[in-house]
């Protein structure tokens, strides 16, 4: 896998930027492949006129130089860690920026898994839980923002958002929720050691490819341990999220109570997102269809009480079923 830091430019969603933000790094637009032109200089605030300019030009991505990656990540994290305090801004704006900013961090850890990028995601996970505890509506809004694509970072973002909401519904202690969320965000980090031709296979995997893919939970543990990460909750989520309650899962065929409670949370949201994501070999299911299939055909695979709590998230928050309208930049309207 090519390390992301070798790329000259890194894409940024304008939806991750607050109006009035000063980013301490330059932002560029891509006029054509290989040609980037300055759009916003460092320390210049991102004002309404700039956003409108992007919308009128139908530009949905900005770029920063790869050497400024750490500066921008720190900006996102600093704002995430203060999201609950920024009461002068609407909760929806803060939740949207938190979602897009955290997805940016995930993009980088899955392209270049190293101590620094993993640390960014861990901080982001804790900040999102703190924000959601202070303003529960933010978790619901982030659930509405999920975009069901098969890209690893996008899938991990969805799993983390739904899993964080489920952990908050069944848990009582903030520290536990933060540790679970770290595992959710990083649950597929082992896929960074799976060959790209397997990850990007346009159809169903062959038996040989599937044998390789099934190793990603083990690879994930190896990646995290190599960075000194030994939290058993995080590691259990990473290594056990494909285990099934009836013992039919992998990599170890664990069953019932042999599977950690935290991994059972990840299993439910991981399966749900996979079913409601469009794949080349099948159409995506709606939320209702996905939950119905899990109830009818996979009830032996998942923890019944946790699955019932997951269904209640949608029953108690029907707005999740209606994604918010977005402008041309992905910003909610």
Secondary structure, 3 states (H helix, E strand, C coil): CCCHHHCCEEEECHHHCCCCCCCCCCEEEEEECCEEEEEECCCCCCCHHHHHHHHHCCCCCEEEEHHHHHHHHHHHHHHHCCHHHCCCCCHHHHHHHHHHHHHHHHHHHHHCCCHHHHHHHHHHHHHHHHHHHHCCHHHHHHHHHCCCCCCHHHHHHHHHHHHHHHHHHHCCCHHHHHHHHHHHHCCCHHHHHCCHHHHCCCCCCCHHHHHHHCCHHHHHHHHHHHCCCCCHHHHHHHHHCCCCCCCCCCCCCCCHHHCCHHHHHHHHHHHHHHHCCCECCECCCCHHHHHHHHHHHCCCCCCHHHHHHHHHHHHHCHHHHCCCCECCCCCEC
